[in-house]
Amino acid sequence: MQTNSPHAPSSLEEINVHTPLLINGVRIKNRIAKGALSEGMATLIEGDVTPALLQLYEAWGAGGLGLCITGNVMVDVRAKNEPCNVVIENEKDLAQLRRWADIGKKHQMALVVQLSHPGKQCPKGLNKETVAPSAIGFGPDLASMFGTPRELSELEIQLIIKRFGEAARICKKAGFDGVQLHGAHGYLISQFLSPLHNQRKDQWGGSLANRMRFVMACYQEVRRVTGNRFIVGIKLNSADFQKGGFSEDEAVQVFKALDAADIDFIEVSGGTYEATVMVGIGEHKKESTLKREAYFLEFAEKVRQEVKTHIMVTGGFRTRQGMDTALKSGACDLVGVARPLIIDPEAPAKLLAGTDMPGTPTRRTGIAKLDRNALTELFWYNAQMKLIGKGKRPNPQMSARWMLFFYLLTNLPKVLRGRLRMRA
């Protein structure tokens, strides 16, 4: 395995969280990376960057991260997965995007924008319509919250591919270090990969070679418009954890195809809105996983034998020992953390000094549908990010029920205003 470090250690045994890493010419000062967290802190309709969002990233930049991946940034203003997502589809907000990118430079923190299209994973009424590879809705648990999508046409598929490329071009112009395609968690790229959600009969569906055609086309378009000296990564599921869905064996084949195309790094994750293993609820919590902390480390070890690109594993890491052990094993090159950085934005610097990450106990409202589908967790952490964006400290003692009231109070009016604007 190549570490590609500016001060390459002589063996894996010498690698730890302090060890720098070089990814496509960009120096990552340590191996701690922030996984994407959807902030919902942009302007309501246009999706422009706000001072609150910049304040949040200023806090993370000052906290000692080596690499920071932004929350999922939409490539189409008509396709948002929640209110107030950042949207990049033209250069109208270039000045604010440059301010965002400058935060990374100020703190010597590599800043990578996660680009996303949610496909059908958009709450009812948020957008005029939802689209997907096939017109297949959600199961009974989520059918009341998410509508059945319309199947994309061939022309629409090609236009979305172009949108990923255009957003990446703008990110490079703004000064970001790279982009990451969101190909996990049931978003559009993930939907194309899944035989459960993609039942097309044309060149975009059927065999795995056809189902991976969309992700390969998105990557190739992004690379074409940004060139070879710009980080392009991807977040991919190790599996969907759904019967009949994207399997682990298929995931290995997709990893190998992207590796052969010289992608710069792959972040390993898993699950969808219907199988929420990515937020700590679900099938990965077996004894061996708990001992080793990281949810997807076993898959990373498996795929490490098949690819040469840098691998990032996110989810479950809490201790310096767990992180160093994973890095020394060679299974991953970067350790990703997310929710602990909301509890304490300074956690990376503290970990580098010897203090483990803060705990992230599960939050519950007592409302079964919200709790079972991890919506309580998402809403609670979103409320904490908004506090940081106001220049305040996060409040780990905030009750889940109060959080739900706070979330509804701040977001329902936005949804209603957005619907009125769409109908105008």
C-alpha positions as CSV (number, residue, x, y, z in Angstrom):
1,M,0.0,0.0,0.0
2,Q,1.3,3.5,-0.9
3,T,0.9,6.1,1.8
4,N,1.9,8.9,-0.6
5,S,3.0,11.0,2.4
6,P,5.4,14.0,2.2
7,H,7.4,12.3,4.9
8,A,6.6,8.7,4.1
9,P,7.0,6.4,7.1
10,S,9.2,3.4,6.5
11,S,6.5,1.0,7.6
12,L,2.8,0.8,8.5
13,E,3.9,0.5,12.2
14,E,5.0,4.1,12.1
15,I,1.7,5.5,10.9
16,N,-0.7,7.1,13.4
17,V,-3.2,9.9,13.5
18,H,-0.4,12.5,13.5
19,T,1.2,11.2,10.2
20,P,0.7,13.6,7.3
21,L,-0.7,12.3,4.0
22,L,-0.4,13.6,0.4
23,I,-3.5,13.2,-1.8
24,N,-3.1,14.4,-5.4
25,G,-0.6,17.1,-4.3
26,V,-2.6,18.3,-1.3
27,R,-0.9,17.9,2.1
28,I,-3.3,16.5,4.7
29,K,-1.6,17.5,8.0
30,N,-3.0,14.6,10.0
31,R,-5.2,11.5,9.4
32,I,-8.4,12.8,11.1
33,A,-11.1,13.6,8.6
34,K,-14.6,15.0,9.1
35,G,-17.2,13.0,7.4
36,A,-20.1,14.9,5.7
37,L,-22.8,16.2,7.9
38,S,-25.8,17.9,6.3
39,E,-26.0,21.3,7.8
40,G,-29.2,22.8,6.4
41,M,-27.8,26.3,7.0
42,A,-27.9,27.9,3.5
43,T,-30.5,30.4,2.2
44,L,-33.9,28.8,1.8
45,I,-34.6,28.9,-1.9
46,E,-31.3,29.7,-3.7
47,G,-29.1,27.6,-1.4
48,D,-26.5,30.3,-1.0
49,V,-23.7,30.2,1.7
50,T,-24.6,32.1,4.9
51,P,-22.5,33.7,7.6
52,A,-23.8,31.0,10.0
53,L,-22.4,28.2,7.8
54,L,-19.0,30.0,7.6
55,Q,-19.0,30.3,11.4
56,L,-19.6,26.6,11.7
57,Y,-16.7,25.7,9.5
58,E,-14.5,28.3,11.2
59,A,-15.1,26.4,14.4
60,W,-14.2,23.1,12.8
61,G,-11.1,24.6,11.1
62,A,-9.8,25.9,14.4
63,G,-10.4,22.4,15.9
64,G,-7.4,20.7,14.3
65,L,-8.9,18.6,11.5
66,G,-6.6,17.4,8.7
67,L,-9.4,17.0,6.1
68,C,-12.9,18.4,6.2
69,I,-15.6,17.1,3.9
70,T,-18.6,19.5,3.7
71,G,-22.3,18.5,4.1
72,N,-24.0,17.3,0.9
73,V,-24.1,20.2,-1.5
74,M,-26.9,19.9,-4.1
75,V,-26.1,20.1,-7.8
76,D,-29.7,21.0,-8.7
77,V,-31.8,23.7,-6.9
78,R,-34.9,21.7,-7.9
79,A,-33.6,18.6,-6.0
80,K,-32.9,19.2,-2.3
81,N,-33.1,16.5,0.3
82,E,-33.9,19.1,3.1
83,P,-34.6,22.8,3.4
84,C,-31.6,25.2,3.3
85,N,-29.1,22.9,1.6
86,V,-26.2,24.6,-0.2
87,V,-26.7,24.4,-4.0
88,I,-24.0,24.9,-6.6
89,E,-25.2,25.1,-10.1
90,N,-23.8,28.4,-11.4
91,E,-21.3,31.1,-10.2
92,K,-23.8,33.5,-8.7
93,D,-22.5,32.7,-5.1
94,L,-18.9,32.5,-6.1
95,A,-17.7,35.2,-3.6
96,Q,-19.2,33.4,-0.6
97,L,-17.9,30.0,-1.9
98,R,-14.4,31.6,-1.9
99,R,-14.9,32.7,1.7
100,W,-15.8,29.2,2.6
101,A,-12.8,27.7,0.8
102,D,-10.5,30.3,2.5
103,I,-11.4,28.9,5.9
104,G,-9.6,25.7,4.9
105,K,-6.5,27.6,3.8
106,K,-6.5,29.7,7.0
107,H,-6.3,26.7,9.2
108,Q,-4.2,24.4,6.9
109,M,-7.2,22.1,6.7
110,A,-7.9,20.4,3.3
111,L,-11.5,21.3,2.4
112,V,-13.5,19.1,0.1
113,V,-17.0,19.7,-1.1
114,Q,-19.4,16.8,-1.1
115,L,-21.6,17.0,-4.3
116,S,-24.9,15.2,-4.2
117,H,-28.2,14.6,-5.9
118,P,-30.8,13.0,-3.6
119,G,-32.9,11.3,-6.2
120,K,-36.1,10.2,-4.5
121,Q,-34.8,10.9,-1.0
122,C,-36.6,14.2,-0.6
123,P,-39.5,14.8,1.8
124,K,-43.0,15.2,0.3
125,G,-43.7,18.7,-0.7
126,L,-40.1,20.0,-0.5
127,N,-39.6,19.9,-4.3
128,K,-42.1,20.1,-7.1
129,E,-41.3,16.4,-7.9
130,T,-38.7,13.8,-7.2
131,V,-36.8,11.7,-9.8
132,A,-35.0,8.4,-9.6
133,P,-33.6,5.7,-11.9
134,S,-37.0,3.9,-11.6
135,A,-40.4,4.9,-10.3
136,I,-40.1,2.9,-7.1
137,G,-41.2,4.4,-3.8
138,F,-40.2,3.7,-0.2
139,G,-41.3,0.9,2.0
140,P,-44.2,1.3,4.5
141,D,-42.1,2.9,7.3
142,L,-41.2,5.9,5.1
143,A,-43.9,6.0,2.4
144,S,-45.9,8.6,4.3
145,M,-42.9,11.0,4.3
146,F,-41.4,10.3,0.8
147,G,-43.4,10.2,-2.4
148,T,-43.0,7.8,-5.4
149,P,-40.5,9.3,-7.8
150,R,-40.7,9.8,-11.6
151,E,-38.3,7.7,-13.7
152,L,-35.5,9.8,-15.3
153,S,-35.3,10.1,-19.0
154,E,-32.0,9.5,-20.9
155,L,-31.6,13.2,-21.5
156,E,-32.2,14.0,-17.9
157,I,-29.6,11.5,-16.8
158,Q,-27.0,13.1,-19.2
159,L,-27.9,16.6,-17.8
160,I,-27.4,15.5,-14.2
161,I,-24.0,14.1,-15.1
162,K,-23.2,17.6,-16.5
163,R,-24.4,19.2,-13.3
164,F,-21.9,17.2,-11.2
165,G,-19.2,18.4,-13.5
166,E,-20.3,22.0,-13.5
167,A,-20.5,22.1,-9.7
168,A,-17.0,20.6,-9.4
169,R,-15.6,23.2,-11.8
170,I,-17.1,26.0,-9.7
171,C,-15.6,24.4,-6.5
172,K,-12.2,24.4,-8.1
173,K,-12.5,28.0,-9.2
174,A,-13.6,29.0,-5.7
175,G,-10.4,27.5,-4.2
176,F,-11.6,24.3,-2.6
177,D,-9.1,21.4,-2.5
178,G,-11.4,18.9,-4.1
179,V,-14.9,17.4,-4.3
180,Q,-16.4,14.1,-3.1
181,L,-19.3,12.5,-5.0
182,H,-22.0,11.2,-2.6
183,G,-22.5,7.7,-3.8
184,A,-23.8,6.2,-0.6
185,H,-26.8,6.3,1.8
186,G,-29.4,5.8,-0.9
187,Y,-28.9,9.1,-2.8
188,L,-29.1,9.1,-6.6
189,I,-25.8,7.5,-7.4
190,S,-26.5,4.8,-4.8
191,Q,-30.0,4.4,-6.3
192,F,-28.5,3.7,-9.7
193,L,-26.1,1.1,-8.2
194,S,-28.9,-0.8,-6.4
195,P,-30.8,-3.5,-8.3
196,L,-33.6,-2.9,-5.8
197,H,-34.1,0.8,-6.7
198,N,-32.8,0.6,-10.3
199,Q,-35.0,-1.6,-12.5
200,R,-34.3,0.1,-15.8
201,K,-34.2,-2.0,-19.0
202,D,-31.8,0.4,-20.9
203,Q,-28.0,0.9,-20.7
204,W,-28.4,2.4,-17.1
205,G,-29.9,-0.7,-15.5
206,G,-29.8,-4.5,-15.3
207,S,-26.2,-5.8,-15.0
208,L,-23.8,-4.3,-12.5
209,A,-21.8,-2.9,-15.5
210,N,-24.9,-1.0,-16.6
211,R,-25.8,0.1,-13.0
212,M,-22.4,1.5,-12.4
213,R,-22.4,3.4,-15.7
214,F,-23.9,6.5,-14.0
215,V,-21.3,6.8,-11.2
216,M,-18.5,6.2,-13.7
217,A,-19.9,8.9,-16.0
218,C,-20.2,11.4,-13.1
219,Y,-16.7,10.8,-12.0
220,Q,-15.3,11.0,-15.6
221,E,-17.1,14.3,-16.2
222,V,-15.8,15.8,-12.9
223,R,-12.3,14.7,-13.7
224,R,-12.6,16.1,-17.3
225,V,-13.6,19.6,-16.2
226,T,-11.3,19.9,-13.1
227,G,-8.1,18.2,-14.5
228,N,-5.7,15.9,-12.9
229,R,-4.4,18.3,-10.1
230,F,-7.6,18.4,-8.1
231,I,-8.9,15.9,-5.5
232,V,-11.8,13.9,-6.7
233,G,-13.1,11.3,-4.2
234,I,-16.3,9.4,-3.6
235,K,-18.4,8.1,-0.7
236,L,-19.6,4.6,-1.4
237,N,-21.7,2.0,0.5
238,S,-20.0,-1.3,1.4
239,A,-23.6,-2.6,1.1
240,D,-27.2,-1.2,1.3
241,F,-28.2,-3.7,4.1
242,Q,-31.5,-4.2,2.2
243,K,-32.7,-7.5,0.8
244,G,-32.2,-7.5,-2.9
245,G,-30.1,-4.3,-2.8
246,F,-26.5,-3.4,-3.5
247,S,-24.3,-6.2,-2.2
248,E,-20.8,-6.3,-0.7
249,D,-19.5,-8.3,-3.6
250,E,-20.9,-5.7,-6.1
251,A,-19.3,-2.9,-4.0
252,V,-15.9,-4.4,-4.4
253,Q,-16.3,-4.4,-8.2
254,V,-17.3,-0.7,-8.1
255,F,-14.4,0.1,-5.9
256,K,-12.0,-1.6,-8.4
257,A,-13.5,0.2,-11.4
258,L,-13.1,3.6,-9.8
259,D,-9.6,2.7,-8.6
260,A,-8.6,1.8,-12.1
261,A,-9.9,5.2,-13.2
262,D,-7.5,6.9,-10.8
263,I,-10.0,8.2,-8.2
264,D,-8.1,9.9,-5.4
265,F,-9.9,8.4,-2.4
266,I,-12.9,6.4,-1.5
267,E,-14.8,6.8,1.8
268,V,-16.4,3.6,3.0
269,S,-19.9,3.8,4.4
270,G,-23.2,1.8,4.3
271,G,-27.0,1.9,4.5
272,T,-29.8,4.1,3.2
273,Y,-32.7,6.0,4.7
274,E,-34.5,2.6,5.0
275,A,-31.5,0.9,6.7
276,T,-29.7,3.5,8.7
277,V,-26.5,1.7,9.7
278,M,-24.5,4.8,8.9
279,V,-25.7,6.6,12.0
280,G,-25.0,3.8,14.5
281,I,-28.4,2.0,14.3
282,G,-28.5,-1.4,12.7
283,E,-26.8,-4.5,11.7
284,H,-23.1,-3.6,12.1
285,K,-23.2,-3.6,16.0
286,K,-21.8,-7.0,16.5
287,E,-19.2,-7.7,19.2
288,S,-16.2,-7.6,16.8
289,T,-17.3,-4.2,15.5
290,L,-17.8,-2.8,19.0
291,K,-14.3,-3.9,20.0
292,R,-12.7,-2.3,16.9
293,E,-14.9,0.8,17.0
294,A,-15.3,1.4,13.2
295,Y,-18.5,0.1,11.6
296,F,-17.1,-0.7,8.2
297,L,-13.5,-1.6,9.0
298,E,-13.9,-5.3,8.1
299,F,-15.0,-4.4,4.6
300,A,-12.2,-1.9,4.3
301,E,-9.7,-4.6,5.1
302,K,-11.3,-6.8,2.3
303,V,-11.3,-4.1,-0.4
304,R,-7.8,-2.9,0.6
305,Q,-6.4,-6.0,-1.0
306,E,-8.1,-5.0,-4.3
307,V,-7.4,-1.2,-4.7
308,K,-4.4,1.1,-4.4
309,T,-6.3,4.4,-3.8
310,H,-6.6,6.0,-0.4
311,I,-9.4,4.6,1.8
312,M,-11.3,6.6,4.4
313,V,-13.4,4.8,7.0
314,T,-16.1,6.8,8.8
315,G,-18.4,5.8,11.7
316,G,-17.7,4.5,15.2
317,F,-14.2,5.7,15.8
318,R,-13.9,7.2,19.3
319,T,-10.4,6.5,20.7
320,R,-6.9,7.3,19.7
321,Q,-6.0,3.6,20.1
322,G,-8.8,2.5,17.8
323,M,-7.8,5.0,15.2
324,D,-4.1,4.2,15.3
325,T,-4.7,0.5,15.2
326,A,-6.9,0.9,12.1
327,L,-4.2,3.0,10.4
328,K,-1.4,0.7,11.3
329,S,-3.3,-2.3,9.9
330,G,-3.3,-0.7,6.5
331,A,-7.1,-1.1,6.2
332,C,-7.5,2.7,5.9
333,D,-5.5,5.9,5.3
334,L,-7.9,8.3,7.0
335,V,-10.2,7.9,10.0
336,G,-13.5,9.7,9.6
337,V,-15.4,11.2,12.5
338,A,-18.6,13.2,12.3
339,R,-21.0,13.5,15.3
340,P,-18.3,13.9,17.9
341,L,-17.2,17.0,16.1
342,I,-20.7,18.5,16.7
343,I,-20.5,17.7,20.4
344,D,-17.0,19.3,20.5
345,P,-15.5,21.1,17.5
346,E,-12.1,21.0,19.2
347,A,-12.2,17.2,19.5
348,P,-9.5,16.6,16.9
349,A,-6.9,18.8,18.6
350,K,-7.7,17.2,21.9
351,L,-7.4,13.7,20.5
352,L,-4.0,14.6,19.0
353,A,-3.0,15.7,22.5
354,G,-4.2,12.4,24.0
355,T,-7.9,12.8,24.8
356,D,-10.5,10.5,23.2
357,M,-13.4,11.7,21.2
358,P,-16.6,12.6,23.2
359,G,-19.3,10.0,23.4
360,T,-22.4,10.3,21.3
361,P,-25.3,8.5,23.1
362,T,-28.4,7.7,21.1
363,R,-31.2,10.3,21.4
364,R,-34.8,9.3,21.6
365,T,-38.1,11.2,21.5
366,G,-40.4,8.3,22.2
367,I,-42.0,8.8,18.8
368,A,-41.4,5.3,17.2
369,K,-41.3,6.3,13.6
370,L,-38.8,9.1,14.2
371,D,-36.6,7.1,16.5
372,R,-36.6,3.9,14.4
373,N,-35.5,5.7,11.2
374,A,-32.8,7.7,12.9
375,L,-34.6,11.0,12.2
376,T,-34.3,11.9,15.9
377,E,-30.5,11.7,15.6
378,L,-30.3,13.7,12.5
379,F,-32.6,16.5,13.9
380,W,-30.8,16.6,17.2
381,Y,-27.3,17.1,15.7
382,N,-28.7,19.6,13.2
383,A,-29.9,21.7,16.1
384,Q,-26.4,21.6,17.6
385,M,-24.8,22.7,14.4
386,K,-27.1,25.7,14.3
387,L,-26.0,26.7,17.8
388,I,-22.4,26.6,16.6
389,G,-23.3,28.7,13.6
390,K,-24.6,31.3,15.9
391,G,-21.3,31.4,17.7
392,K,-22.6,29.5,20.7
393,R,-21.3,26.3,22.3
394,P,-23.2,23.0,21.5
395,N,-25.6,21.8,24.2
396,P,-25.1,18.1,24.8
397,Q,-27.8,18.2,27.5
398,M,-30.6,19.3,25.1
399,S,-33.4,16.8,25.3
400,A,-34.6,15.1,22.2
401,R,-38.2,16.3,22.7
402,W,-37.0,19.9,23.1
403,M,-34.9,19.4,20.0
404,L,-37.9,18.2,18.0
405,F,-39.8,21.3,19.0
406,F,-36.8,23.5,18.0
407,Y,-36.4,21.7,14.7
408,L,-40.1,22.0,13.8
409,L,-40.2,25.7,14.9
410,T,-37.2,26.6,12.7
411,N,-37.8,24.3,9.7
412,L,-41.6,24.0,9.1
413,P,-42.0,27.7,8.3
414,K,-39.1,27.4,5.8
415,V,-40.8,24.4,4.1
416,L,-44.1,26.3,3.9
417,R,-42.4,29.4,2.4
418,G,-40.5,27.2,0.0
419,R,-43.8,25.6,-1.2
420,L,-45.4,29.0,-1.7
421,R,-42.3,30.2,-3.7
422,M,-42.5,27.1,-5.9
423,R,-46.2,27.7,-6.7
424,A,-45.7,31.4,-7.4
